Amino acid sequence: MSAALAMHEVRARAQHFANAGAWSDATALLLQHEARIREHPPCAALLAESYMRTGRAREAREWLAGVLPAIELSDDRASLRRATVLFGAAHFALGELERARRRFEEAMELARADGDDPLVARSMYNLGTIANITGDRTGALALYRLALSVLQRLGDRQGLAECYHNMAITYRDLGKWSEADELEQRSAEFARDAGQPRIVSIARLGRAKLALQRDDLDFAEATARFAAADFAALGDPVLEAAAKRLAGVACTRRGDYARARELLDFAVTRSLHHEATLTAAESLRSRAELALAEGNRVAARQDAEEALRLFDKLSAVEDLRALQRWISAL
């Protein structure tokens, strides 16, 4: 068996694991051939995605920094486009939003040059997510609508599912809860049609957040717990932490402080371990709110100030100002 054929088999097996959602297995297989896949752009890009899918954004970023120059020198434009957008995703997860923005813009330029319309749309809605975090709701919605027009023309169900979910977040942040809920339901429908259980669970978590804002605490907690179990089964520790944070907030508001403490400690520890900046900031803020409800102002201030630092890193202006006001009132 030739070396080229052997690498073809490695790629096929790793992709089989990825298609089944077994990202940890894909990562383990690819790492067995780490030295060789550095020279094999499709496998190199697939390992980066495997890292991202298992909450290892820093490893994805470091891996891509090492292999991207070789991918750029190859004639594999598809792997180059994929690696570039994944580089942006790694920066985004680590809270490096300006670097993420530049990579997503690079990916969009490559995609336009190569006629890769699905990636053009994906880059647009990734840029929309950055705009939303930094408080530019109008810019975010404009980017989402542009992406949707491309995805609808292509009939890209997975892309539509992801874009509708991202759009729902912006509508939720604008206080338009009915519109946000409808978008989350659309996201889930397209995700089911596309055979993407992970996105179905992400949309479910979005609906749990809406229930929390409507003060439907029982529904919010139960839905978030279901989502957390889904993410645990899928091997996604960051989203599992995000879901447990939400369940913890529901418990705090209901006065079940012991259960809230368990859930929020998990969310903080897990998100900090994986350097998931946005989830860590939100989890620390939620734990600060729990500490205040328990009467521990010292612990509340400590967590809130750490959350403040992370929101500042993200340039999340609205969250930053709201938390500054909260700390001032302690």
C-alpha positions as a Python dict, from the first residue, in 0.01 Angstrom:
ca = {
    (1, 'M'): (0, 0, 0),
    (2, 'S'): (149, 336, -98),
    (3, 'A'): (192, 622, 146),
    (4, 'A'): (-57, 831, -55),
    (5, 'L'): (-318, 555, -36),
    (6, 'A'): (-254, 517, 337),
    (7, 'M'): (-322, 887, 390),
    (8, 'H'): (-636, 853, 181),
    (9, 'E'): (-753, 581, 419),
    (10, 'V'): (-671, 795, 723),
    (11, 'R'): (-871, 1080, 579),
    (12, 'A'): (-1166, 854, 490),
    (13, 'R'): (-1181, 700, 836),
    (14, 'A'): (-1144, 1033, 1013),
    (15, 'Q'): (-1415, 1186, 795),
    (16, 'H'): (-1640, 889, 874),
    (17, 'F'): (-1600, 963, 1246),
    (18, 'A'): (-1665, 1333, 1181),
    (19, 'N'): (-1980, 1263, 981),
    (20, 'A'): (-2108, 1052, 1270),
    (21, 'G'): (-2035, 1330, 1519),
    (22, 'A'): (-1759, 1125, 1684),
    (23, 'W'): (-1514, 1413, 1686),
    (24, 'S'): (-1302, 1277, 1971),
    (25, 'D'): (-1242, 960, 1771),
    (26, 'A'): (-1154, 1167, 1464),
    (27, 'T'): (-904, 1368, 1668),
    (28, 'A'): (-743, 1056, 1817),
    (29, 'L'): (-705, 894, 1476),
    (30, 'L'): (-556, 1200, 1313),
    (31, 'L'): (-311, 1256, 1598),
    (32, 'Q'): (-176, 904, 1543),
    (33, 'H'): (-52, 1038, 1208),
    (34, 'E'): (27, 1393, 1318),
    (35, 'A'): (364, 1426, 1147),
    (36, 'R'): (232, 1300, 815),
    (37, 'I'): (-89, 1499, 806),
    (38, 'R'): (109, 1821, 833),
    (39, 'E'): (187, 1762, 466),
    (40, 'H'): (-169, 1657, 378),
    (41, 'P'): (-392, 1969, 365),
    (42, 'P'): (-734, 1794, 386),
    (43, 'C'): (-631, 1600, 698),
    (44, 'A'): (-461, 1905, 847),
    (45, 'A'): (-782, 2105, 811),
    (46, 'L'): (-989, 1817, 946),
    (47, 'L'): (-775, 1798, 1261),
    (48, 'A'): (-829, 2169, 1317),
    (49, 'E'): (-1204, 2120, 1291),
    (50, 'S'): (-1183, 1822, 1527),
    (51, 'Y'): (-1006, 2037, 1783),
    (52, 'M'): (-1276, 2304, 1751),
    (53, 'R'): (-1559, 2053, 1783),
    (54, 'T'): (-1413, 1919, 2107),
    (55, 'G'): (-1356, 2256, 2276),
    (56, 'R'): (-983, 2277, 2207),
    (57, 'A'): (-967, 2617, 2042),
    (58, 'R'): (-615, 2702, 2154),
    (59, 'E'): (-481, 2376, 2011),
    (60, 'A'): (-670, 2446, 1688),
    (61, 'R'): (-516, 2792, 1666),
    (62, 'E'): (-163, 2665, 1733),
    (63, 'W'): (-205, 2378, 1490),
    (64, 'L'): (-331, 2608, 1213),
    (65, 'A'): (-52, 2858, 1275),
    (66, 'G'): (193, 2575, 1208),
    (67, 'V'): (28, 2414, 905),
    (68, 'L'): (-135, 2707, 723),
    (69, 'P'): (185, 2818, 545),
    (70, 'A'): (220, 2472, 387),
    (71, 'I'): (-149, 2469, 291),
    (72, 'E'): (-107, 2811, 128),
    (73, 'L'): (182, 2675, -82),
    (74, 'S'): (-20, 2375, -196),
    (75, 'D'): (-270, 2381, -480),
    (76, 'D'): (-550, 2265, -249),
    (77, 'R'): (-771, 2572, -244),
    (78, 'A'): (-1058, 2389, -72),
    (79, 'S'): (-841, 2303, 227),
    (80, 'L'): (-702, 2657, 234),
    (81, 'R'): (-1051, 2804, 250),
    (82, 'R'): (-1154, 2558, 519),
    (83, 'A'): (-841, 2617, 727),
    (84, 'T'): (-879, 2995, 704),
    (85, 'V'): (-1237, 3001, 831),
    (86, 'L'): (-1144, 2755, 1108),
    (87, 'F'): (-856, 2985, 1207),
    (88, 'G'): (-1114, 3261, 1242),
    (89, 'A'): (-1336, 3034, 1452),
    (90, 'A'): (-1045, 2951, 1684),
    (91, 'H'): (-963, 3319, 1735),
    (92, 'F'): (-1331, 3387, 1797),
    (93, 'A'): (-1361, 3115, 2061),
    (94, 'L'): (-1053, 3253, 2240),
    (95, 'G'): (-1199, 3604, 2244),
    (96, 'E'): (-956, 3742, 1985),
    (97, 'L'): (-1227, 3915, 1787),
    (98, 'E'): (-1018, 4143, 1568),
    (99, 'R'): (-801, 3852, 1454),
    (100, 'A'): (-1116, 3648, 1400),
    (101, 'R'): (-1265, 3926, 1189),
    (102, 'R'): (-957, 3941, 967),
    (103, 'R'): (-957, 3564, 913),
    (104, 'F'): (-1328, 3557, 829),
    (105, 'E'): (-1276, 3840, 582),
    (106, 'E'): (-984, 3649, 426),
    (107, 'A'): (-1201, 3337, 403),
    (108, 'M'): (-1476, 3536, 232),
    (109, 'E'): (-1231, 3678, -22),
    (110, 'L'): (-1095, 3331, -99),
    (111, 'A'): (-1449, 3193, -128),
    (112, 'R'): (-1558, 3468, -367),
    (113, 'A'): (-1251, 3416, -584),
    (114, 'D'): (-1316, 3040, -600),
    (115, 'G'): (-1695, 3058, -637),
    (116, 'D'): (-1751, 2889, -301),
    (117, 'D'): (-2088, 3047, -221),
    (118, 'P'): (-2159, 2839, 93),
    (119, 'L'): (-1838, 2966, 250),
    (120, 'V'): (-1915, 3324, 143),
    (121, 'A'): (-2240, 3293, 338),
    (122, 'R'): (-2074, 3125, 635),
    (123, 'S'): (-1813, 3400, 655),
    (124, 'M'): (-2088, 3662, 641),
    (125, 'Y'): (-2281, 3521, 932),
    (126, 'N'): (-1962, 3469, 1133),
    (127, 'L'): (-1886, 3837, 1082),
    (128, 'G'): (-2244, 3909, 1184),
    (129, 'T'): (-2186, 3728, 1512),
    (130, 'I'): (-1885, 3949, 1585),
    (131, 'A'): (-2089, 4258, 1503),
    (132, 'N'): (-2360, 4144, 1743),
    (133, 'I'): (-2117, 4083, 2031),
    (134, 'T'): (-1972, 4432, 1989),
    (135, 'G'): (-2322, 4584, 1993),
    (136, 'D'): (-2370, 4655, 1622),
    (137, 'R'): (-2714, 4496, 1587),
    (138, 'T'): (-2794, 4673, 1260),
    (139, 'G'): (-2470, 4556, 1101),
    (140, 'A'): (-2521, 4204, 1231),
    (141, 'L'): (-2873, 4177, 1085),
    (142, 'A'): (-2756, 4315, 751),
    (143, 'L'): (-2486, 4048, 729),
    (144, 'Y'): (-2727, 3772, 832),
    (145, 'R'): (-2978, 3876, 566),
    (146, 'L'): (-2710, 3876, 297),
    (147, 'A'): (-2600, 3530, 409),
    (148, 'L'): (-2960, 3402, 413),
    (149, 'S'): (-3018, 3515, 56),
    (150, 'V'): (-2720, 3307, -57),
    (151, 'L'): (-2810, 3004, 154),
    (152, 'Q'): (-3174, 3007, 41),
    (153, 'R'): (-3065, 3016, -322),
    (154, 'L'): (-2834, 2722, -261),
    (155, 'G'): (-3082, 2526, -48),
    (156, 'D'): (-2805, 2485, 211),
    (157, 'R'): (-3004, 2349, 507),
    (158, 'Q'): (-2714, 2332, 751),
    (159, 'G'): (-2606, 2685, 668),
    (160, 'L'): (-2964, 2808, 706),
    (161, 'A'): (-2991, 2638, 1045),
    (162, 'E'): (-2674, 2807, 1170),
    (163, 'C'): (-2765, 3147, 1027),
    (164, 'Y'): (-3119, 3146, 1166),
    (165, 'H'): (-2981, 3063, 1511),
    (166, 'N'): (-2729, 3348, 1496),
    (167, 'M'): (-3001, 3586, 1379),
    (168, 'A'): (-3221, 3471, 1668),
    (169, 'I'): (-2951, 3579, 1914),
    (170, 'T'): (-2957, 3932, 1775),
    (171, 'Y'): (-3337, 3951, 1790),
    (172, 'R'): (-3323, 3823, 2148),
    (173, 'D'): (-3069, 4090, 2238),
    (174, 'L'): (-3302, 4349, 2084),
    (175, 'G'): (-3585, 4226, 2308),
    (176, 'K'): (-3784, 4088, 2015),
    (177, 'W'): (-3853, 3756, 2181),
    (178, 'S'): (-4134, 3626, 1959),
    (179, 'E'): (-3927, 3682, 1645),
    (180, 'A'): (-3625, 3521, 1812),
    (181, 'D'): (-3826, 3216, 1914),
    (182, 'E'): (-3960, 3173, 1561),
    (183, 'L'): (-3607, 3190, 1423),
    (184, 'E'): (-3484, 2928, 1672),
    (185, 'Q'): (-3765, 2698, 1563),
    (186, 'R'): (-3669, 2748, 1198),
    (187, 'S'): (-3310, 2673, 1289),
    (188, 'A'): (-3409, 2346, 1455),
    (189, 'E'): (-3626, 2245, 1158),
    (190, 'F'): (-3349, 2299, 905),
    (191, 'A'): (-3098, 2128, 1133),
    (192, 'R'): (-3319, 1818, 1158),
    (193, 'D'): (-3361, 1812, 780),
    (194, 'A'): (-2984, 1839, 742),
    (195, 'G'): (-2918, 1562, 996),
    (196, 'Q'): (-2734, 1796, 1233),
    (197, 'P'): (-2828, 1704, 1593),
    (198, 'R'): (-2569, 1942, 1737),
    (199, 'I'): (-2740, 2243, 1574),
    (200, 'V'): (-3079, 2113, 1689),
    (201, 'S'): (-2947, 2122, 2045),
    (202, 'I'): (-2799, 2470, 1995),
    (203, 'A'): (-3141, 2595, 1881),
    (204, 'R'): (-3299, 2423, 2183),
    (205, 'L'): (-3056, 2609, 2408),
    (206, 'G'): (-3152, 2934, 2236),
    (207, 'R'): (-3517, 2868, 2318),
    (208, 'A'): (-3419, 2799, 2680),
    (209, 'K'): (-3254, 3142, 2697),
    (210, 'L'): (-3574, 3300, 2568),
    (211, 'A'): (-3777, 3110, 2830),
    (212, 'L'): (-3543, 3246, 3098),
    (213, 'Q'): (-3601, 3602, 2981),
    (214, 'R'): (-3975, 3538, 2998),
    (215, 'D'): (-3928, 3409, 3354),
    (216, 'D'): (-4044, 3057, 3259),
    (217, 'L'): (-3783, 2907, 3491),
    (218, 'D'): (-3897, 2543, 3489),
    (219, 'F'): (-3896, 2524, 3109),
    (220, 'A'): (-3564, 2707, 3087),
    (221, 'E'): (-3393, 2473, 3334),
    (222, 'A'): (-3535, 2151, 3188),
    (223, 'T'): (-3455, 2251, 2830),
    (224, 'A'): (-3103, 2363, 2922),
    (225, 'R'): (-3040, 2035, 3105),
    (226, 'F'): (-3153, 1835, 2801),
    (227, 'A'): (-2922, 2041, 2584),
    (228, 'A'): (-2631, 1991, 2827),
    (229, 'A'): (-2680, 1613, 2810),
    (230, 'D'): (-2684, 1631, 2430),
    (231, 'F'): (-2361, 1831, 2419),
    (232, 'A'): (-2194, 1595, 2666),
    (233, 'A'): (-2286, 1301, 2444),
    (234, 'L'): (-2152, 1487, 2140),
    (235, 'G'): (-1822, 1556, 2319),
    (236, 'D'): (-1862, 1936, 2314),
    (237, 'P'): (-1753, 2057, 2660),
    (238, 'V'): (-1791, 2429, 2587),
    (239, 'L'): (-2153, 2408, 2481),
    (240, 'E'): (-2219, 2171, 2771),
    (241, 'A'): (-2085, 2444, 3001),
    (242, 'A'): (-2302, 2706, 2832),
    (243, 'A'): (-2612, 2492, 2882),
    (244, 'K'): (-2533, 2421, 3247),
    (245, 'R'): (-2479, 2791, 3306),
    (246, 'L'): (-2828, 2861, 3180),
    (247, 'A'): (-2977, 2590, 3402),
    (248, 'G'): (-2783, 2739, 3693),
    (249, 'V'): (-2929, 3085, 3630),
    (250, 'A'): (-3279, 2938, 3635),
    (251, 'C'): (-3203, 2770, 3970),
    (252, 'T'): (-3063, 3095, 4112),
    (253, 'R'): (-3377, 3284, 4022),
    (254, 'R'): (-3595, 3012, 4171),
    (255, 'G'): (-3395, 3020, 4498),
    (256, 'D'): (-3242, 2674, 4461),
    (257, 'Y'): (-2893, 2799, 4544),
    (258, 'A'): (-2729, 2461, 4612),
    (259, 'R'): (-2820, 2328, 4269),
    (260, 'A'): (-2728, 2659, 4108),
    (261, 'R'): (-2384, 2649, 4274),
    (262, 'E'): (-2311, 2302, 4137),
    (263, 'L'): (-2413, 2398, 3784),
    (264, 'L'): (-2238, 2734, 3778),
    (265, 'D'): (-1915, 2602, 3930),
    (266, 'F'): (-1910, 2344, 3651),
    (267, 'A'): (-1975, 2611, 3386),
    (268, 'V'): (-1702, 2842, 3516),
    (269, 'T'): (-1441, 2569, 3560),
    (270, 'R'): (-1508, 2406, 3224),
    (271, 'S'): (-1523, 2728, 3021),
    (272, 'L'): (-1207, 2870, 3177),
    (273, 'H'): (-1025, 2540, 3122),
    (274, 'H'): (-1112, 2551, 2751),
    (275, 'E'): (-1050, 2928, 2728),
    (276, 'A'): (-1402, 2982, 2592),
    (277, 'T'): (-1399, 3354, 2657),
    (278, 'L'): (-1763, 3445, 2602),
    (279, 'T'): (-1900, 3145, 2790),
    (280, 'A'): (-1653, 3206, 3073),
    (281, 'A'): (-1753, 3572, 3100),
    (282, 'E'): (-2123, 3485, 3109),
    (283, 'S'): (-2066, 3203, 3360),
    (284, 'L'): (-1864, 3423, 3595),
    (285, 'R'): (-2131, 3693, 3577),
    (286, 'S'): (-2400, 3435, 3656),
    (287, 'R'): (-2200, 3300, 3950),
    (288, 'A'): (-2153, 3655, 4078),
    (289, 'E'): (-2532, 3698, 4072),
    (290, 'L'): (-2567, 3374, 4269),
    (291, 'A'): (-2311, 3489, 4526),
    (292, 'L'): (-2499, 3816, 4575),
    (293, 'A'): (-2828, 3626, 4617),
    (294, 'E'): (-2654, 3419, 4886),
    (295, 'G'): (-2535, 3737, 5057),
    (296, 'N'): (-2165, 3697, 4973),
    (297, 'R'): (-2072, 4037, 4830),
    (298, 'V'): (-1699, 3966, 4833),
    (299, 'A'): (-1733, 3658, 4611),
    (300, 'A'): (-1985, 3841, 4394),
    (301, 'R'): (-1742, 4126, 4329),
    (302, 'Q'): (-1452, 3889, 4263),
    (303, 'D'): (-1640, 3693, 3995),
    (304, 'A'): (-1794, 4007, 3846),
    (305, 'E'): (-1457, 4179, 3808),
    (306, 'E'): (-1311, 3875, 3632),
    (307, 'A'): (-1616, 3866, 3403),
    (308, 'L'): (-1565, 4237, 3339),
    (309, 'R'): (-1209, 4172, 3222),
    (310, 'L'): (-1328, 3909, 2976),
    (311, 'F'): (-1613, 4123, 2840),
    (312, 'D'): (-1359, 4401, 2789),
    (313, 'K'): (-1136, 4162, 2596),
    (314, 'L'): (-1434, 4081, 2373),
    (315, 'S'): (-1523, 4450, 2325),
    (316, 'A'): (-1873, 4349, 2438),
    (317, 'V'): (-1966, 4709, 2517),
    (318, 'E'): (-2326, 4654, 2629),
    (319, 'D'): (-2238, 4364, 2861),
    (320, 'L'): (-1940, 4559, 2991),
    (321, 'R'): (-2141, 4868, 3082),
    (322, 'A'): (-2425, 4671, 3236),
    (323, 'L'): (-2184, 4478, 3454),
    (324, 'Q'): (-2000, 4795, 3557),
    (325, 'R'): (-2332, 4937, 3677),
    (326, 'W'): (-2404, 4612, 3862),
    (327, 'I'): (-2067, 4622, 4039),
    (328, 'S'): (-2116, 4988, 4132),
    (329, 'A'): (-2444, 4898, 4301),
    (330, 'L'): (-2284, 4629, 4522),
}
